[in-house]
Amino acid sequence: MRKALSFSLSACFACGLGLVSANGDTQRVTGQTRQRPPEGFTCALNDITVYTGVVTRYRRERGQTTLRISTDWDTTENVTVTHADTDDPSASFRYAGKPFTTPDWTRIEKSKGVLLDGVRASAWVCTNGKVLIDWGVPKERD
């Protein structure tokens, strides 16, 4: 008889995207590798989750920016970046792991608040509410 697998997203991340069984054994998830958080994003590894994929919905408004990501792991995740009293979330953005700059807006938006089709991102979400979006991430090969 097989033992049931039990895991949490943070435990899965902490073990390099493997599955953790009840007795502590790990299984590697085929084709997946562990992603590192962007430099400067501080959050304990047990408290962080990353959603990587194509951004299918994007709304930038005063106080918050919301994204829906169709992930590379066949899930759909909603993420909110807060930015009090402004419609500029760039302090919580990176592009290809580097600080987000004014010219990077043209890499992700057609016009202010309108995302280009097929743009990819990784959303790093900490349990303390801190969120960082890294745009322009490539699709990982299987």
Residue frames relative to the residue before (quaternion, step in Angstrom):
aa qw qx qy qz dx dy dz
M 1.0000 0.0000 0.0000 0.0000 0.00 0.00 0.00
R 0.4177 -0.7149 0.5079 0.2375 3.61 -0.92 0.90
K 0.4136 -0.6630 0.5592 0.2768 3.53 -1.18 0.65
A 0.4842 -0.6488 0.4978 0.3112 3.56 -1.03 0.75
L 0.3753 -0.7061 0.5531 0.2337 3.54 -1.08 0.75
S 0.0704 -0.7801 0.6216 0.0062 3.52 -0.97 0.93
F 0.2010 0.7829 -0.5698 0.1482 3.57 -0.80 0.96
S 0.2581 -0.7089 0.6250 0.2006 3.50 -1.30 0.37
L 0.6496 -0.5198 0.3675 0.4156 3.56 -1.20 0.40
S 0.6695 0.4867 -0.3193 0.4615 3.60 0.92 -0.80
A 0.6420 0.4950 -0.3374 0.4785 3.62 0.97 -0.71
C 0.6221 0.5357 -0.3360 0.4617 3.55 1.04 -0.77
F 0.6580 0.4904 -0.3108 0.4795 3.59 0.93 -0.84
A 0.6784 0.5230 -0.3008 0.4193 3.56 0.84 -0.98
C 0.7303 0.3878 -0.2541 0.5017 3.59 1.06 -0.56
G 0.6247 -0.5734 0.3418 0.4051 3.58 1.15 0.46
L 0.6175 -0.5709 0.3217 0.4350 3.56 1.06 0.81
G 0.4124 0.6375 -0.5256 0.3837 3.52 0.83 1.08
L 0.4717 -0.6324 0.5138 0.3371 3.55 -1.26 0.13
V 0.2474 -0.7666 0.5771 0.1345 3.58 -0.96 0.88
S 0.2719 -0.7729 0.5528 0.1520 3.55 -0.67 1.10
A 0.7173 -0.4501 0.3140 0.4294 3.56 -1.29 0.22
N 0.7253 0.4108 -0.2558 0.4897 3.62 1.04 -0.62
G 0.6334 -0.5857 0.3152 0.3956 3.60 1.25 0.27
D 0.4710 0.6544 -0.4621 0.3693 3.61 1.21 0.00
T 0.2332 -0.7683 0.5739 0.1609 3.58 -1.13 0.52
Q 0.1733 -0.7415 0.6375 0.1172 3.51 -1.24 0.55
R 0.4176 -0.7013 0.5233 0.2450 3.55 -0.92 0.92
V 0.3371 -0.7007 0.5877 0.2235 3.57 -0.99 0.83
T 0.4850 -0.7126 0.4305 0.2677 3.55 -0.57 1.20
G 0.8546 0.1920 -0.1475 0.4594 3.53 -1.01 0.93
Q 0.6542 0.5042 -0.3237 0.4617 3.61 1.20 -0.06
T 0.1067 -0.7669 0.6289 0.0704 3.54 -1.13 0.68
R 0.5645 -0.6068 0.4439 0.3407 3.53 -1.21 0.49
Q 0.2661 -0.7480 0.5891 0.1510 3.56 -0.95 0.90
R 0.3313 -0.7193 0.5720 0.2139 3.54 -1.11 0.70
P 0.5137 -0.6156 0.4861 0.3477 3.58 -1.07 0.66
P 0.5829 -0.5721 0.4333 0.3810 3.60 -1.11 0.56
E 0.6207 -0.5513 0.4107 0.3771 3.54 -1.16 0.65
G 0.7835 0.3126 -0.2479 0.4765 3.54 -0.95 0.91
F 0.6224 0.4962 -0.3600 0.4866 3.61 1.21 -0.18
T 0.0734 -0.8334 0.5478 -0.0009 3.55 -0.25 1.26
C 0.2771 0.6949 -0.6179 0.2420 3.49 -0.86 1.13
A 0.5134 -0.6337 0.4715 0.3353 3.60 -0.92 0.83
L 0.5785 -0.6258 0.3966 0.3411 3.59 -0.94 0.85
N 0.6596 0.5007 -0.3174 0.4620 3.60 1.06 -0.60
D 0.7160 0.4337 -0.2358 0.4936 3.58 1.29 -0.26
I 0.6519 0.5246 -0.2982 0.4591 3.60 1.25 0.15
T 0.0842 -0.7526 0.6521 0.0344 3.50 -1.22 0.73
V 0.1237 -0.7753 0.6125 0.0917 3.57 -1.10 0.64
Y 0.1240 -0.7525 0.6442 0.0584 3.54 -1.06 0.90
T 0.0123 -0.8119 0.5825 -0.0377 3.58 -0.55 1.17
G 0.4175 0.6927 -0.5171 0.2799 3.56 -0.91 0.92
V 0.7046 -0.4193 0.3571 0.4474 3.52 -1.30 -0.48
V 0.3612 -0.7148 0.5563 0.2215 3.57 -0.90 0.94
T 0.1486 -0.8342 0.5301 0.0321 3.57 -0.52 1.23
R 0.7691 0.1027 -0.1038 0.6222 3.58 1.29 -0.20
Y 0.0068 0.7967 -0.5990 0.0799 3.55 -0.96 0.92
R 0.0891 0.7838 -0.6093 0.0805 3.55 -0.82 0.98
R 0.0824 -0.7915 0.6056 -0.0042 3.54 -0.64 1.19
E 0.1407 0.7816 -0.5915 0.1393 3.55 -0.69 1.13
R 0.6975 -0.4428 0.3356 0.4525 3.56 -1.26 0.17
G 0.8222 0.2559 -0.1983 0.4681 3.58 -0.79 1.05
Q 0.8245 -0.0610 0.0441 0.5609 3.59 1.09 -0.54
T 0.1727 -0.7271 0.6526 0.1251 3.50 -1.34 0.49
T 0.1222 -0.7999 0.5850 0.0546 3.57 -0.84 0.97
L 0.1012 -0.7795 0.6177 0.0247 3.52 -1.14 0.81
R 0.1497 -0.7065 0.6762 0.1457 3.52 -1.27 0.50
I 0.1168 -0.8050 0.5814 0.0171 3.55 -0.77 1.10
S 0.2439 -0.7092 0.6452 0.1458 3.53 -0.96 0.99
T 0.2452 -0.8496 0.4516 0.1190 3.55 -0.03 1.33
D 0.6200 -0.5426 0.4338 0.3647 3.49 -1.36 0.34
W 0.6731 0.4590 -0.2840 0.5056 3.59 1.29 -0.17
D 0.5394 -0.6804 0.3607 0.3406 3.56 1.27 0.58
T 0.5273 0.5448 -0.4734 0.4484 3.56 0.89 1.00
T 0.2983 -0.7094 0.6002 0.2182 3.55 -1.30 0.23
E 0.0441 -0.8226 0.5655 -0.0400 3.54 -0.66 1.15
N 0.2403 -0.7461 0.6074 0.1296 3.56 -1.09 0.83
V 0.0509 -0.8000 0.5969 -0.0333 3.55 -0.87 1.03
T 0.1219 -0.7824 0.6076 0.0616 3.57 -1.07 0.81
V 0.1662 -0.7474 0.6395 0.0691 3.52 -0.95 1.04
T 0.1946 -0.7883 0.5716 0.1178 3.59 -0.72 1.01
H 0.0530 0.7628 -0.6407 0.0699 3.54 -1.15 0.79
A 0.3028 -0.8252 0.4556 0.1405 3.52 0.16 1.41
D 0.8879 0.0772 -0.0778 0.4469 3.52 -1.14 0.89
T 0.7279 0.3344 -0.2574 0.5404 3.61 1.12 0.52
D 0.3592 -0.6961 0.5621 0.2653 3.56 -1.26 0.29
D 0.5741 0.5927 -0.3602 0.4352 3.58 1.29 0.36
P 0.1174 -0.8321 0.5409 0.0366 3.60 -0.26 1.26
S 0.3552 0.8020 -0.4497 0.1686 3.61 1.26 -0.04
A 0.5644 0.5864 -0.3995 0.4219 3.64 1.12 -0.38
S 0.7222 0.3849 -0.2250 0.5289 3.59 1.23 -0.50
F 0.6016 0.5442 -0.3470 0.4705 3.58 1.29 0.32
R 0.0807 -0.7146 0.6892 0.0881 3.51 -1.40 0.46
Y 0.1697 -0.7338 0.6338 0.1764 3.55 -1.28 0.22
A 0.8293 -0.0926 -0.0147 0.5509 3.56 -0.62 1.25
G 0.7392 -0.4501 0.2127 0.4536 3.55 0.98 0.93
K 0.6560 0.4943 -0.3045 0.4823 3.58 1.26 -0.16
P 0.6604 -0.5013 0.3564 0.4307 3.62 -1.15 0.46
F 0.4835 -0.6767 0.4886 0.2637 3.55 -1.02 0.91
T 0.1110 -0.8007 0.5882 0.0245 3.57 -0.87 1.01
T 0.7150 -0.4503 0.3170 0.4308 3.58 -1.26 0.29
P 0.6793 0.4821 -0.3276 0.4458 3.69 0.82 -0.78
D 0.5672 0.6131 -0.3851 0.3926 3.63 1.18 -0.42
W 0.5225 0.6296 -0.4256 0.3866 3.61 1.15 -0.43
T 0.6767 0.4916 -0.3075 0.4538 3.62 0.95 -0.78
R 0.6042 0.5512 -0.3523 0.4551 3.60 1.24 -0.25
I 0.7786 0.3135 -0.1760 0.5142 3.58 1.18 -0.46
E 0.7874 0.2871 -0.1541 0.5232 3.63 1.10 -0.60
K 0.4566 -0.6429 0.5493 0.2766 3.56 -1.20 0.74
S 0.7354 -0.0950 0.1053 0.6627 3.50 1.10 -0.94
K 0.7332 -0.4324 0.2666 0.4521 3.56 -1.22 0.30
G 0.8439 0.1353 -0.1429 0.4990 3.53 -0.69 1.17
V 0.6741 0.4387 -0.2956 0.5155 3.63 1.26 -0.01
L 0.2939 -0.7975 0.5097 0.1334 3.54 -0.39 1.29
L 0.5033 -0.6088 0.5210 0.3236 3.55 -1.18 0.65
D 0.5588 -0.6050 0.4472 0.3489 3.60 -1.15 0.55
G 0.8498 0.2378 -0.1613 0.4419 3.55 -1.14 0.72
V 0.3851 0.7269 -0.4906 0.2875 3.60 1.23 0.24
R 0.2454 -0.7729 0.5746 0.1104 3.54 -0.98 0.97
A 0.0180 0.7895 -0.6129 0.0268 3.53 -1.21 0.61
S 0.2496 -0.6826 0.6531 0.2127 3.49 -1.42 0.26
A 0.1621 -0.7676 0.6146 0.0822 3.56 -0.83 1.02
W 0.1684 -0.7729 0.6090 0.0580 3.56 -0.62 1.20
V 0.0262 -0.8218 0.5662 -0.0585 3.55 -0.51 1.23
C 0.1807 -0.7799 0.5950 0.0712 3.56 -0.76 1.12
T 0.5871 -0.5990 0.4109 0.3574 3.59 -1.09 0.64
N 0.6299 0.5308 -0.3424 0.4519 3.62 1.19 -0.36
G 0.6285 -0.5706 0.3171 0.4229 3.60 1.31 0.12
K 0.5180 0.6331 -0.4194 0.3936 3.58 1.25 -0.21
V 0.0423 -0.7951 0.6045 -0.0240 3.59 -0.95 0.98
L 0.0196 -0.7670 0.6411 0.0160 3.55 -1.09 0.77
I 0.1928 -0.7765 0.5930 0.0902 3.57 -0.91 0.97
D 0.1126 -0.7646 0.6330 0.0455 3.56 -0.83 1.06
W 0.2170 -0.8069 0.5444 0.0742 3.56 -0.42 1.31
G 0.7994 0.3581 -0.2285 0.4249 3.54 -1.34 0.30
V 0.3505 0.7338 -0.5165 0.2682 3.59 1.10 0.55
P 0.4427 -0.7001 0.4854 0.2798 3.61 -0.90 0.83
K 0.5287 -0.5813 0.4965 0.3689 3.54 -1.27 0.37
E 0.4084 -0.7094 0.5217 0.2406 3.53 -0.90 0.95
R 0.4521 -0.6767 0.5094 0.2796 3.55 -1.00 0.79
D 0.4834 -0.6679 0.4890 0.2848 3.56 -1.09 0.74
